[in-house]
Every structure is written in C-alpha cells, then in structure tokens.
C-alpha cells in the first residue's frame, strides 16, 4: 500500500482531492468493514491511522490488534465484551463501548462516522485538543462533531446517523454503502452548501475560564494551545488586547494550519474580546 496510513496521507495532501475521490476512499473502507461484520468480527480500532492507501487511492482496513470474534449476545445483538482495564481509543469509540465495554458492529459504525469526519477534514484530530474525559462527557451529553470545512451536508448527515446514541438506531454497513453509492451516482448531492438545520447539538470548542488569565501564555495554556507560544512571541502578540483582535488571516499567518485549531483560537479570541469589553479581564 504505497501511500501508507490514510490520516498522514490526507494531511500531506490537504485540499488536493475532489469530494467524489474522498467518498470513493470512504466506500473502500466501508466495503472492508462490511466484510468483517458479515463474519461476526468487530474491529474496535477503526480510524484513519489504521487504513492503508495504495497508489490508486484504494483504501484497505488494517491493524487488527484489537479485533475480536463476537461470540456473545447482548439483547440478541452479537457482541464482544471487553475485560476491565482494556485500552480503548476513546475519540473513535461509541458511548456503550466506553461506558459498558460492549463492542458490536454498531460500535464499528460509530467509529466509521468518526473516520468519515477525519477524511472530510483531511486528517484533523477528532475533538481537537479535548481530553478523553471531556470527549466522553460531551458524547454522553449528546454533543456531536460539526461538519468539517466544505463538507457537503449530505455527508455530515450520514455521520450523524452513525452517531445515534442508541446503537439500534444506527445504520448497518450495507445501508452505509448504499448511501455512499447513491451520493456517488448523484454528484450534485455533494455540493458543500452550509446548513445548520440539524436537530442534534454540535460540538464546539468549550468556553474557557478567563477569571485567572492575565497573560497570553496563560490564555494559550487554558486553551490547550500553548504549543503555539513561540509563534505568538515571534509575532509580538504579547497582550490580551492584541489577542482579542486576532482575525482568521492573523492566525493563519502565525502558522496555525489545522482548521480545528484556527477555529478554536478565533472562537476563544472572540470570547476574550467580549470579556475585555465588559471589563472582566485585566490586560
């Protein structure tokens, strides 16, 4: 598989593929997962890092270290129950799996939805820099990831179907492949028109506590963006007032390339501007 892992391949080629090509990649992963599920295997670690890409952009599922044969039944659903203390890739894991250690084809469907989000965002990290505990709480509270930049609403709708709280409400891999095939046959349905007509709350960066923030360094640390401290220093962004006036172009010029990080910084800067205006933060 000449192009290696899918996540790294997408990050190295950001913006280089058509939506149809990306959907074609997803279809290949879905076909591999249908093959597994038909044989009563659960992958348990489906993610873009565990998909390999060949020179023709054909994607194949790999890394079966956590895969198991589903021998048990849970409410007549073939299920594998993990032992206590088992490691779980939280960002890709369905709520019933991290809460009750119950893995099934439906939990792989949830992971496939996260993989779809990874592909459409060109390899962004799901839930950005949130901690695993924050992710589990957000998911349990019914929050779901927003559509990646330029993601067609039809594809985000499929992701949301994969992220139904009740595993029985999620589609099977047969249904998912039918949905993807339908989109491929009707490319007009893949136009990236923005939409907000979604009945489920979408996950947005959590507001940060600004009461104890007095410096740019403290602000970045509270935002878990302190990896960009040197970039802020080089650009002489050394006051909270300057931070509060950041634009998208400013953030891009700093060298922040991940869209999720750009959105997080801009959103927090707007929050900071509101607090400064109200006189709640010392500059």
GUKOL-791495 format. One record per residue (C-alpha): z, x, y. Coordinates in steps of 0.5 Angstrom, whole numbers, padded with zeros to 4 digits, always signed. Layout:
residues N
ZXY/...
//
This chain:
residues 283
+0000+0000+0000/-0003+0005+0005/+0000+0001+0012/+0007+0002+0009/+0013-0003+0011/+0011-0010+0015/+0016-0009+0020/+0015-0002+0022/+0007-0003+0022/+0008-0009+0026/+0012-0005+0031/+0007+0000+0031/+0001-0004+0033/+0004-0009+0037/-0001-0014+0040/-0007-0012+0036/-0008-0018+0031/-0010-0025+0032/-0006-0031+0031/-0010-0032+0025/-0009-0025+0022/-0002-0026+0023/-0002-0032+0019/-0006-0029+0014/-0001-0024+0013/+0005-0029+0012/+0000-0033+0007/+0000-0027+0002/+0008-0026+0003/+0008-0034+0001/+0004-0033-0005/+0008-0028-0008/+0014-0032-0007/+0011-0038-0010/+0010-0034-0016/+0017-0031-0016/+0020-0038-0015/+0016-0041-0021/+0019-0036-0025/+0026-0038-0023/+0027-0032-0019/+0031-0031-0013/+0029-0025-0008/+0035-0025-0004/+0033-0020+0001/+0026-0023+0003/+0025-0019+0010/+0019-0016+0014/+0022-0009+0012/+0021-0011+0004/+0014-0013+0005/+0008-0008+0004/+0002-0008+0007/-0005-0005+0005/-0011-0002+0008/-0014-0009+0008/-0008-0013+0011/-0006-0016+0005/+0002-0016+0004/+0006-0016-0002/+0013-0017-0003/+0017-0011-0006/+0024-0009-0006/+0027-0013-0012/+0034-0009-0012/+0038-0016-0010/+0033-0021-0014/+0036-0025-0020/+0034-0030-0025/+0037-0036-0023/+0041-0039-0030/+0046-0044-0027/+0045-0050-0024/+0048-0053-0017/+0047-0060-0016/+0041-0060-0021/+0038-0054-0017/+0037-0047-0020/+0042-0043-0017/+0045-0036-0017/+0052-0035-0015/+0054-0028-0012/+0060-0025-0014/+0065-0024-0009/+0064-0018-0004/+0057-0018-0005/+0053-0015+0000/+0049-0020+0004/+0043-0019+0009/+0046-0024+0014/+0041-0024+0019/+0036-0027+0014/+0041-0031+0010/+0042-0038+0009/+0048-0041+0011/+0050-0044+0004/+0049-0037+0001/+0053-0033+0006/+0059-0039+0006/+0059-0040-0001/+0055-0035-0004/+0050-0040-0007/+0043-0037-0007/+0036-0041-0009/+0029-0042-0008/+0031-0046-0002/+0035-0040+0001/+0029-0035+0000/+0025-0041+0004/+0030-0040+0010/+0029-0032+0009/+0022-0034+0010/+0023-0037+0016/+0026-0031+0019/+0020-0027+0016/+0015-0031+0020/+0019-0030+0026/+0019-0023+0025/+0012-0023+0024/+0010-0027+0030/+0015-0023+0035/+0011-0016+0032/+0018-0014+0028/+0023-0016+0033/+0030-0016+0030/+0032-0023+0029/+0038-0025+0033/+0037-0018+0037/+0044-0015+0038/+0048-0020+0036/+0054-0018+0031/+0053-0021+0024/+0060-0025+0025/+0056-0028+0032/+0050-0030+0028/+0054-0033+0022/+0058-0037+0027/+0051-0039+0031/+0047-0041+0025/+0053-0045+0023/+0053-0049+0030/+0046-0051+0028/+0043-0046+0033/+0036-0043+0031/+0032-0038+0034/+0027-0039+0040/+0019-0039+0039/+0017-0031+0040/+0013-0030+0046/+0006-0033+0045/+0008-0036+0038/+0004-0043+0037/+0009-0049+0037/+0006-0051+0030/+0008-0044+0027/+0015-0045+0030/+0015-0052+0027/+0014-0049+0020/+0020-0044+0022/+0025-0050+0024/+0023-0053+0017/+0025-0047+0014/+0032-0047+0017/+0034-0054+0016/+0042-0054+0015/+0041-0058+0008/+0038-0054+0003/+0035-0060+0000/+0031-0062+0007/+0027-0055+0007/+0020-0055+0004/+0018-0051-0002/+0013-0045-0002/+0008-0050-0005/+0009-0054+0001/+0009-0048+0006/+0003-0045+0003/-0001-0052+0004/+0002-0052+0012/-0001-0045+0013/-0007-0046+0009/-0008-0053+0014/-0007-0048+0020/-0012-0043+0018/-0017-0048+0017/-0016-0051+0024/-0015-0045+0028/-0015-0050+0034/-0008-0052+0032/-0006-0045+0033/-0006-0045+0041/+0000-0042+0044/+0002-0048+0048/+0009-0047+0050/+0013-0053+0048/+0021-0055+0049/+0020-0062+0045/+0025-0059+0040/+0031-0064+0037/+0035-0057+0035/+0038-0053+0040/+0035-0046+0040/+0039-0039+0040/+0039-0036+0047/+0043-0030+0049/+0050-0031+0050/+0053-0031+0057/+0058-0025+0058/+0065-0025+0061/+0064-0022+0067/+0071-0022+0070/+0073-0015+0067/+0066-0012+0069/+0066-0007+0075/+0060-0002+0074/+0053-0002+0071/+0056+0002+0065/+0061-0004+0063/+0056-0009+0064/+0051-0006+0059/+0056-0005+0054/+0059-0012+0055/+0051-0014+0054/+0051-0009+0048/+0045-0006+0052/+0049+0001+0053/+0043+0005+0049/+0039+0004+0056/+0044+0007+0060/+0040+0013+0061/+0034+0009+0063/+0038+0006+0069/+0041+0012+0071/+0034+0015+0072/+0032+0009+0076/+0038+0010+0080/+0040+0003+0078/+0048+0004+0080/+0051-0002+0083/+0052-0009+0080/+0048-0012+0086/+0042-0008+0084/+0042-0010+0077/+0043-0017+0079/+0036-0017+0083/+0032-0014+0077/+0025-0017+0075/+0022-0017+0069/+0017-0012+0072/+0023-0007+0073/+0026-0008+0066/+0019-0006+0063/+0019+0000+0068/+0025+0002+0065/+0022+0003+0058/+0025-0003+0055/+0019-0005+0051/+0023-0010+0046/+0021-0017+0049/+0028-0020+0046/+0032-0014+0050/+0028-0016+0056/+0030-0023+0056/+0037-0021+0054/+0037-0017+0060/+0034-0021+0065/+0038-0027+0063/+0044-0023+0064/+0042-0021+0071/+0041-0028+0073/+0048-0030+0071/+0051-0024+0074/+0047-0026+0081/+0050-0033+0080/+0057-0030+0080/+0056-0025+0085/+0053-0031+0090/+0060-0034+0088/+0064-0028+0090/+0067-0028+0083/+0065-0021+0082/+0067-0014+0085/+0061-0010+0087/
//
